[in-house]
Amino acid sequence: MKYTLKNEKIERYNDADSFSFPKYTSQLINWANQNAQGTRPVVVGQLSELFPEFIASGEEITIENWKKWYTKKYPRRF
């Protein structure tokens, strides 16, 4: 099963504002995250393993249910 989320939908789901950053900001953020290793599977989990587990839990597939399920499984990571 393949899901595609556009940035506009993610902004709406998170009730977030759209921001415009100065030139090179995204490169600096990516570089900082790369150095901090903040998105490694050991830190946030491996989505290719977690999402099938979430689906198998029987919960309705919604952003809210995913967030509840994930924070229950990893309470200190969210």
Buried (B, 14 or more C-beta within 10 A) or exposed (E): EEEEEEEEEEEEEEEEEEEEEEEEEEEEEEEEEEEEEEEEEEEBBEEEEBBEEBEEEEEEEEEEEBEEBBEEBEEEEE
